[in-house]
Amino acid sequence: MNDTDQQPEIAPKTPPHSAETEAAVLSAWSLHDRFGSAWKPEPELFYVAKHRLIAQAMAKMDPNVRDEASLFAQLDADATLNAVGGTGVVHAIVMGAPIYGDPWPHVGRLREAHALREVLKLVDVAAAEAYEHKNLGAMIAKLQEAIAAGTSDMTARVLSVSDLLRAVAEGMMQQRDVERCRTGLPSLDKHIGGFQHKQVSVFGAGTSWGKSSYSVLVSDLAFEDGKRPLLVSFEDPEELYGRRLAARRANVSPNRLRNGKYGPSNEEWSRVLGVAERAEKTPFFINAVGKTAERVATDIRCVCASEAIDIVLIDYLQAVNCSKRHQDRRNEVTYIARLFTDVIKSSGAAGLMFSQFKRPMKPGEKPTKHSLKESGDLENAAENVLIGFLDSEGRRIIRTEKAKDGQAFKEYEIGWSDVTCGFTGELAVYDDPEPLDETDQRYP
């Protein structure tokens, strides 16, 4: 036999998978509270048999009860505990997996490996039929079907011009509410459409202008509309936001809330207690002080997935650090803003990220989007750029520096309460081409 007649030895084929990634996702579901509540286990993604059996048991469990004993009990009820190797093997998988970091990219890799395995199965079927029927055209058709079927969830959907314009025309005929949250300014809502889902706005203002107070206003208006805000603070603790929200809802001075020592007979204490007892039970606040951007991005993604969040507010970008090293601070802030933008948009929520100015502004001095600290990339990536400043008379003004889907370069005065030390809503609009009805000037 000639060397040319010898066929190369074919190594056993192992379908694409990663046992380490599978174990990391199972471990994350067990140990990461927010990921466990947000992601429902998908057994079909797991190639390793014992991992798939564990995922099947996890999918049947209450996501709020994810301890080992409950997992052992579910596996035993499924009669699969021995098949996976017993409690010791399960413990080693769900508690001893490599550090998982952000679990969501791992889930994405599992889905991609699953899609690749499905493609290869269909390719094998096409090849077998080609050997049997000796039909090139049929094999090509089968291969095309295999690729289309296996990658249906992994490829981008390409839309025609007709698809885009018909969707717009149909939307005009439907009676529907735009998925958005209010800005606190009725005319600004009209001019830019409010804070819309899958859009991220940057709000720049100087120190002590009231960025955190504005975040409380936007959050509270969202609650009034039955929507779900998520406020993420990298600067101030939860106590400060709690006092601001209590002052707004109970119409009490923050100084009174801070000083304490009030009894049941005190009228202000009764009002605060009343709003506390009527308060929403939904998750609202993440204290991110000292945490990295990557860690918090995972938390945001998890809470958005599990709680159907409508708007994410980040207070504020310059207070955030990340684990990844960068050439300079501007590149780092750009990376942080892009990270949060991608997470917010992929979660289907609206986003409002706050930013400091490069330098203090004097009353009457009008800042622009170029006044943002680490400006250049922040404003380019945002759909809207809003600037807060004090005019020459000390009034708080919001200016639209950029509006991708509305009117820019307009100024709005926003009301401020010296009692609650917080914003109350719109007072006046400057340079407005359309006169507003008196009922539009304030929210009820």
N, C-alpha and C positions, 0 to 999 in steps of 0.2 A: 504494500500500500504506500502510495506517495504521501509526502507531507501535506500536499495540497488537498488530499482526500480526507485528511483527519479533521474532524469537526472540533471546534474549541469546546472545552468543558464549561457548561453553564452552571453558575452558582445558584443555589436555591434562592427563589425569589421571596423576599419579605416585603409585604405591603408597606407603604409609607406610614410611619407613625413615630411617636416619641413617648416611650414609657415614662420618662422623667416629667414631660409636660403634662401627661395625663394625671400622674400622681400629684403634681403641683396644683392642678385645678381642683382635684378632690380634697387636698389639704386646705386650699383656700376656702372652699365651701364650708369646711368644718371650723376653721379658725378665724376667718374674716367676717365679722358680724354683718357688715353692710353688703358685702359680696354675697354672702349666704342668703340674705333677704331679697337680693335683686336678681340673682341668676337661678333659674330653675334647671337642675341637672338634665342634660341631654344624653342619655345612655348611648345613642347611636354614634356619638362622636368618639367613643372609646374603642380602640382595637384590642388592647390586652383584655383577655376574658375576665379576669378577676376585677379589673377596673370597671368594666362594663356592668358586672353584677353589683358592685358597690354603688355605681351611679344609678342603677335601677332602684336600689333600696332608698337612696337619698331622694330620688324624685317622688317617692311615696310619702316621705316624712314631712312633718310640719317644719317650714323653714325657720321658725322661731325656736325649735327644739332640735339642736344639731349636736348634742353631746354623744360621746362614744357609746355609752350604754344604750341610748335610743337607737343608734345605728346597728349595734349588735342585735338588739331585739328585732329590728326590721328584717335584717338578714336571716335571722333564725325563723321568723314568720314566713319568709319567702323560701325557706329550706335551701338557702344558698350559702349559709355561713361556712359549712365544711368545704364547699366547692371553692371558696376564695382562700382557704387555708387556715381558717379559724381566727379567733380574736387577735392573736399576736400579729398575724400578717396584716389584718385590717388596721391595727394600731400603727404598725410601721409605715403603712401607706398614708393614712390621713394625718398622722401626727409627726411623722419623721421625713416627710418629703423635703426636697431642697427649698430654700427660701423662694417664695413665689413672686415677690415684688407686686407689680400690678397684675391681677389675674386676668383682666379682660384681653390683653394681647395673647395670652396663652389660650384662651377660649377661641380666639380668631385662628390661631395656628391649628388647633384641633379641628375646626371646621374646614380649613383648607386641606388638611391631610385626609379627612373623611371624603371630601369632594374628589381628591386625587385617587383615592381607593375606588370610588364608584366609577370614575372614568376608566381606570385600568380593567375593572371587571367587564365593562361593556366593550372595551377594546379586545379583550380575550375572546368574547363571544363573537365579535366581528371577524377576528382572525380564524376562529374555528369554522365559521360558515364559509369563509373564503377558501379554506382547504377543501371543504366538502363540495362546494358548488363551482369553484374555479371561476368566479364572476367578479372582475375588478370593479365594475360600476357599483354592484351591490355592496361590496366591501367599503368603498369610499363613502357611500350613503350611510352605512352603519357607523363608520367612524365619525362622520359629521354629527349623527344623532347622539353618539356617545359623548362627544365633547360638549354639545349643547345641553344635554341632560345633566351631565356631571358638574358643569360650571354654571348652572342656571342661577344659583344663589351667590356666585362669586364674581360675576362680571357686571359691568356697568350697563344700565339700560340706556340705549341711544334713542332719543326722541326726535321726531320730525318737526318741521315748522308747523305743520297741520296739527300735530299733537299739542304743541304749546299754545297756539292761538285758539283752538277749540276749548281747551281747559279754561282759558281766560273768558271766552264767551259764555261757557256754561256756568262759570262762577258768578258772572253778572246776573244770571237769571235766578240764581238760588238765593233764598233768604238765609243768610248764615252770618254768624259772628266771626269777625277776624280774630285769629288766635294771637292775642296781644295782651299786654298789661299796661295800665295807665301810667303816665309820666308825672301826674300831679298838676299838669297844665293842660286844660281842655283844648286850647288852640294849638299847642304843640302836638297833642294827640292827633288833631285834625291835619296838621301840616306834614308830619312824618309817619303817621299811622301807629303811634305808641311804640312800646317795646315789643316787637313782633317775634314770634317763635322762629327759631333758626336764624336769627339775626343778633349780632353782638354790638353793643354800643360802648364807647369809651366816654367817661365823664371826668373832665379835668377841673380842678379847683385848688385854691391855695389852702394853706393851713388855717383852720378855724372858720372857713367859709360855711361849713356844714355838710360835708360829704356824707358822714355817717348818719346825720339827721335826715338827709335826703334819702338814703338807703332805707331808713325806717319808714318814711312817708310812702315810698314806692311799695315796700313790703306790705304795709297796712292797707293800702288801696287794693292790692292784689287779694288780700284776705277778704276785704269787703265784697269783692266781685266773685268770691267763691273759688279763687285760684290758689295755687300753692307756690309761694316763693321759698327760695333757699338762700340764706345770707351767710357768707363765708368771710370771717374776719381774721386778718393776719396782724392786726394792730391792737384792737381793743378787746377786752374780755367780755364774756356774756353778761356780767352784771351791768355794765355800762349800757349795752343795748336794751337790756331788760328795763332799766330805769327810763330810757328814752321812749320806749314803746308804752310803758305804764303811764308816763307823763302825758303822752299824746292821747291815749284812750280815756284816762281819768281826769284830764285837764288839771293836772297837779304840777307844781314846780318841782324840777329835779332836785333842787336843794332840800325840799321837804322829804323826798324819797331817800336822799343820801344820808341825812342826819338821823333818821329813825327815832325810836323811843316814843311811838304813838300807841295809844290803847284803843280798845274796841269802841269807845265813845267818840273817838275822833272822826269827823265827817269825811276828811280826805282819805284817812286810812280805810274807811268803809268803801269809798269809791274804788280805791286801788284793789281791795279784796274782791269787790264785785267783778271788775274786769278780769281779774285773775281766775275767778271761778267760771267765767263764761268763755275763757280763752280757748283757742283751737288746740286740739291734741296732736296735730300733724307735726312731723319733724320740720324744723325751721332753721336752726342755727348750728353752724360748725365753728368751733373755736380752733383756728388753724395757727395760732401763735406758736412759732418755733418749729412748725412742720414744713417739710419740703413741698415744692409745687407738685412733684410727681405723686407723692403720697396723697395730697389733697385732691388731685385730679381723679384718682381712683375713687376716693370717697364721694366726690361730686357725681361721677358716673353711676356709682351704686345707688345713691339716694335718688337720682333722677329716674333710674330704671324701676326702683321699688315704690316710689311715691308719686310718680307722674308730675314732676316739678314743672311749673310754667315759666319761672324766671330765676336765674342764678345771679346773685350780686356778689362781686369780689371787692372787698375793702381792705387794702388797696394794693396795686401792683408793685409799687416800690418797696413795700414791706415784705415781699415774697423772696425767698431764696430757693435754689434748686440743688439737687445732688450732682448734676452734670456740670463740669467745668467749662467756662467760656472765656473768650479772649478779653472781653471787657464787660462792664456792667450793662451797657446798652444792648449788647447781643444777648445777655442773660435775660433782661426784661422782655426783649422781643420774643425769645424762646418761651418764656413763661406765659406771655399773652397769647401766643399761638397755641400753646398746650391747652390753656383754658378755653380758648375759642373753639378748638376742634372738639373738645369734650362736650361743651355746651351745645354746639350745633348738632353733633352726632346724637345727642340725647333728645333733640327736638324741642329744647327750651329756648327762651330768650335769654340774653346775657347783658349785664351792665357791670363794666369793670371801671373802677375808680383809679385816678392817677393824680399825682402831685404835679405842681409846676416846677420849672427849673429854678425859679427865684421868687421871693415874695413880691406881690403886686400891691401897689399903692391904690387907695380909693380913687376911682375915676379912671385908672389905667385899664385899657381894654386888652386882655390877653387874647391869643389866637390858638389854633391847634398846634402851632409851632412852639407854644410856650410849655407844652407838656414835657415833663421830665422824660428823658430817653425818647424824645419824639422822633418821627421819621417813619418808623415801622408801625407804631401803635395806631396812628390815625389812618394809615394806608389799609390796614387789615380790618378796620371796623366799618360797619354799615353806617353808623351815626357817630359823630363826635360832638359832644355837648360841653360847653365851657361855663363854669360858674364864677362870678366875680361880683365885687361891690362897685356900684357907680359912685359918682362924685357926692351924692347925698347919702351914701351908706346903704342903699337898697340892694337887696340880693337879686341878681340878674342871671338868667340862663340864656346863653347864646348858642344857636345851632351853627357850628363851623363846618359840618359835613352832614348831608342827609342823602343817602343813596336812593331812597324811595320817597323823597319829599322836598320841602323848601328849606334851603339853607340860608345862613347869614341873617337870621331874624333874632330879635331879643324879646325876652319875656321876664316880667317881674314876678317873683314868687313870694307869697306872703310868709311872714315869720312871726311867731308868737313869742313875746318876751316872757310869758307866763310859763309855757312848757319848754321854752328854748328849742323849738322845732318848727318845721315848715307846716303851713296850713293849706297851701294851694295857691292858685293864680290870683294876682291882683290886677295886673294890667299887661297889655301887649304893645310893644313899640314897633312902628313901621309895619303895621299889619295891613295888607291891601284889602282884606275883607272885614267889614265891621261884624263883630260878634254880637249875638243876642245877649241881653243882660243875663239870661238864665245860663248862658255858656261860660260866664266868667268864674263861676265857682261850682264845685261839686256840692251836692246836697248834704 
